């Protein structure tokens, strides 16, 4: 059994494939991953959204994924966006393996 979780990107099917340390595998669509970006800019946690602020449509091309220690991964998108850190628990939630916090 692997000692840690791992990820790989499937360019053909546009999936992030997560191999969990228990041996199971999950697939998360790139669009869902990008639309669920937990960074401050994407979630607008610094106040209400400004209706006059123009936002570019997100780029759904996953350029790369880096490991951040043993606790998260950091996707880099085709438009250069890479501020979101996805913890393993958050990836489990996105994969439907854990309920979202209330």
N, C-alpha and C positions, 0 to 999 in steps of 0.2 A: 504494500500500500504506500502511495506517495506520502512524503512528510509534510507537504504543503500544497495549497491550491495552485493552479496554473491557468493561464489563458492563452488563447491563440485566436487570431482573426481569420475568418473564412471569407476571402475576398469574393469568391464566386457566389455564395449565397447571402453575403452581407450579414454575417452573424459573428458575434463574439462567443466563442466556445469556451466554457469554463469547466475545467476538470477539477472536481472537488477532491480533497484528500481522502474521502471515504471511498473513492473510486467511481462515483457517479459523475455524470456529465450534464450540463445545462447549456442551452443556446439562447442568446438574447439578440434580437434584431438590432442592427445599428441605429435605426430610427428611434426605437424605444430607448436605447441607451442615451442617445443625444437629447431626446425630448425630456429625459429624466435627469439631466445634468444637475448635480447638487451644488454647483458653485453659486456664489452670491449674485453674480450678474444674471444668471439664468433663472434663479428662483426669486430675484428681486427682494431679498430680505432686508435691504437697506431703506425700506419705505415703499409707499404705494407706487404703482407703475405710473409713469408720466405719459398721458395720452398723446402728447405732442412729440415725444421722442420716437424717432423712426428706428426700427429694428430691422436688421437684415435677416433674411430667412436663414436658418441654420444650415450648415453644410453637413450632409449625412455620410460623407466619405470618411471612413476611419483610416487615418494614415498610419498610426502606430499605437501601441499600448506599452507603457512602462510600469514596472513594479515599484511601489513606494513602500519600502521596508517589507514587513511581513503582513501588513494590515490592509493594503489598498492597491488599486491600479489607477493609472492616470492615462486616459485616452487622449490622443492628439488627433484633431479633426482636420479635414482638408482645408478649412479656412484658417488654420493655425490655433483655434481655440483649444486650450488644454488646462483650464483652471479647475475642472471638476475632479475631485478625488473620490473614487468609488470604493468604499470599504467592502470587504468580503460579505458582511451581513447585508449591505445595501444591494450587492449583486444577487445574493440569495433572494432578497425581496423582489427584485426586478424579474428574476427567473421564476417567481411564483412559489418558491420553497418556504418562504416565511411571510406571515401577515405584515402589512404595513403598520407602523406604530400609530396609535390613536392620539 
